[in-house]
Amino acid sequence: MPESAGDECKNLQDQLELGQFIPFIYHHNMLADPVRMGAFRSAIQSAVPQGSRVLDLGGGTGVLSFFAAQQAERVWCVERNPELVEAARHLLAMNPGAERIEVIHADAFDYLPPEPVDVVICEMLHVGMLREKQVPVLVSFKRRYLEKFGAPLPRFIPEAFIQALQPVCQSFDFDGYHAPIPSLQDPSVKHVRTSELGEPVVFQTSCYDAHLPLLCAWKGELTLDSDGQLNALRFITKNLLAVIVEEQRSIDWFSQYLIVPLARPLHLAAGDRITVDFSYRMGDPISALKPCVKRIG
Ligand SMILES: C[S@@+](CC[C@H](N)C(=O)[O-])C[C@H]1O[C@@H](n2cnc3c(N)ncnc32)[C@H](O)[C@@H]1O
């Protein structure tokens, strides 16, 4: 069915501002986040060979292309937002290695480099693989790359992701105003509004060089470790940026945690079991994640 003009306008607005495009002002926060920057810098240092060719999809300000260009011979930095394309060109020119980087104004859903590449960097990441188009972009990229150049595929940064959920009791009280709404949490700090009622349970593990699912669907069971009011689930996405097999370790980066309030809170005791059921498409808005939680027995 054709969408109404109102729906079309809303979709465009969502794509431009809240969806896959991050407003320019937020790029400062990404650049100033030492955990994110340190993890990507180390992963790129470890996974990008000297003299290699690299494709950076969703280049933003160009910082990951800059890291790559310290080792690579050639980097294609692809960005769709014209404001960021201009910013990346301007900023990269102030930094060493710029002569090895080409900033391309294109949609990562269409673009392919002129020649095969050794490494693809793609940081269009969001908790739950929601909002940003990381997975659909890389599914499309892999298909088109194999059609044009054949195997092997390049190495991917990140290489894999692991998703988990955790039962929590969340305070939704804001100065007496009860507002059970979703929120994001910095994974590196303790959150006083959140009491953990059980351990995280893994619901999905995917490698970018293997089959990538476009759907995230899970139906499973959890057991509570503590008594409490279960009124939210915390979603956790761990990105394995680089797996260093010879050292038996990986360089990981957690997306911000997502707290999703439940439609109906449950008063539960330690040992109680629940079922959790949800399904959404990768890249969907956060509102598509509507877990259905039921007490067993
Ligand atoms: C999370 S930001 C990361 C930026 C940069 N790679 C970094 O790590 O600082 C994701 C970037 O992908 C860009 N982007 C989103 N969808 C895109 C698409 N379809 N094609 C190209 N760029 C896209 C956004 O505009 C944004 O700059």
The ligand as an ORCA input file, in Angstrom:
! r2SCAN-3c Opt
* xyz 0 1
  C      27.893      6.048     14.067
  S      28.438      7.149     12.809
  C      30.152      6.704     12.774
  C      31.010      7.674     12.053
  C      32.491      7.313     11.978
  N      32.701      6.070     11.266
  C      33.085      7.230     13.347
  O      33.370      6.104     13.802
  O      33.270      8.265     13.994
  C      27.749      6.434     11.348
  C      27.940      7.241     10.085
  O      27.360      6.525      8.999
  C      26.751      7.448      8.105
  N      25.757      6.702      7.311
  C      24.570      6.210      7.720
  N      23.957      5.566      6.731
  C      24.765      5.649      5.651
  C      24.673      5.156      4.321
  N      23.618      4.453      3.907
  N      25.701      5.403      3.489
  C      26.790      6.095      3.900
  N      26.912      6.599      5.144
  C      25.922      6.380      6.017
  C      26.159      8.475      9.047
  O      25.858      9.694      8.370
  C      27.258      8.603     10.097
  O      28.193      9.581      9.725
*
